[in-house]
Amino acid sequence: MPNANTIEKRLQIAAALIILGLLVEAVCLVWARPLAFLIFVGIGMLLMFAGIVFYLISLVAPGAGRSQ
């Protein structure tokens, strides 16, 4: 069983990625340029997707990445 601090650290990283993605998307919604849409989709959604995937992986395989 992995340490609770390890799981908490992974969840904090996932939360940071999701929050960073939301901040990028919020800035792009205020910025009304065609490039803003590309940044919204390219960077913002990529960060959100990475955060969600990292969150799900940390829940499903909490012992992944630790040496035995």
C-alpha positions in Angstrom: 0.0 0.0 0.0 1.5 3.3 -1.0 2.1 6.1 1.4 -0.9 8.6 1.8 1.5 11.4 1.2 2.4 10.0 -2.2 -1.2 9.9 -3.3 -1.9 13.4 -1.9 1.1 14.7 -3.8 -0.1 13.2 -7.1 -3.6 14.6 -6.5 -2.1 18.1 -5.8 -0.2 17.9 -9.1 -3.4 16.9 -11.0 -5.3 19.8 -9.3 -2.5 22.2 -10.2 -2.7 21.2 -13.9 -6.5 21.6 -14.0 -6.4 25.0 -12.3 -3.6 26.1 -14.6 -5.7 25.0 -17.6 -8.8 26.9 -16.2 -6.7 30.0 -15.8 -5.4 29.8 -19.4 -9.0 29.3 -20.6 -10.3 32.2 -18.5 -7.6 34.6 -20.0 -8.5 33.4 -23.5 -12.2 34.1 -22.9 -11.3 37.7 -22.1 -8.9 38.1 -24.9 -11.0 38.5 -28.1 -8.5 37.5 -30.9 -8.4 34.6 -33.3 -5.2 33.4 -31.6 -7.0 33.2 -28.3 -9.1 30.3 -29.6 -6.0 28.4 -30.6 -4.4 29.0 -27.2 -7.7 28.1 -25.6 -7.9 24.8 -27.4 -4.2 24.0 -27.7 -2.8 24.9 -24.3 -5.8 25.2 -22.0 -7.5 22.0 -23.1 -4.2 20.1 -23.1 -3.5 21.1 -19.5 -7.1 20.2 -18.5 -6.8 16.8 -20.2 -3.4 16.2 -18.6 -4.7 17.0 -15.2 -7.8 14.7 -15.6 -5.7 11.8 -16.9 -3.1 12.3 -14.2 -5.9 12.3 -11.6 -7.5 9.1 -12.9 -4.1 7.3 -13.1 -3.3 8.3 -9.6 -6.6 6.9 -8.4 -6.5 3.6 -10.4 -2.8 2.8 -9.9 -1.7 4.4 -6.7 1.4 2.2 -6.5 2.6 2.9 -10.0 6.0 4.5 -10.1 7.3 3.3 -6.8 10.2 1.0 -6.6 9.8 -2.4 -4.9 
